[in-house]
Every structure is written in structure tokens, then in C-alpha cells.
Amino acid sequence: QVQLVESGGGLVQAGGSLRLSCAASGRTFSDYAMGWFRQAPGKEREFVAAISWSGGNPHYADSVKGRFTISRDNAKNAAYLQMNSLKPEDTAVYYCAADRTMSVVTMSPRYWGQGTQVTVSS
């Protein structure tokens, strides 16, 4: 089992920045690719970003490319999502996720956090 706990969400004005953190425990963190997803009210959960176990090959949804940056620190068992130039349409609950491979973590990861709310005001 992998346990994931997100933090760092909040209320920010459009154009502002937030940094989400995901603390992992339970298994060897560096064995897992990490991902971020989000779900806005009334919408399906969607992929945001993913990163391989080594920190390479970051992959982003087109809607956040150039504004969001995913990273990880295997020594701290943590993953991060730096969100810049935030827009009202970025408002959602953001979830951290983990699985063994990039291909799975971008589609249907096995492990999920509980989510953290991000609200961007216009």
C-alpha cells in the first residue's frame, strides 16, 4: 500500500501561484511514478501532470503546459505541483496519485490521495 496526503491548496486570485505537495508513505517512493489529477464541480476527473520515478519525462495536459511544473524529491518521499499563472478554470480538487509506470499513472493509477481544494478567483 502507498498512502498519499496532499497539501498546499487554497484560494488565490487569477494570475497567482500555488505549490501543492504530496507526502507519500508505505512503500519505496522511488519505485513509483507520480501524477496529479483534478476534478472540477460537475466534471470528470482529468489528468494534469505526471513524472517518472527518477524525476525525468514530465508529462502535462495541454491545458496546463507552460504554467504548471511537476517535480519530486525521492529523499523526502514527496512530489510537488507548482502552479503559476492560475486561471479561474483551474479551480478544482487536486489529487495526487501513484503507480509503477508512467503509462498507468497517467491513465488509471492505483493509489490516490484524498485531494486538496484549489480555488482561483477572477
Secondary structure, DSSP 8 states (H G I E B T S, - for coil): --EEEEE--EEEETT--EEEEEEEESS-GGGSEEEEEEE-TTS--EEEEEE-TTS---EE-TTTTTTEEEEEETTTTEEEEEE-S--GGG-EEEEEEEESSHHHHTT--SEE---EEEEEE-
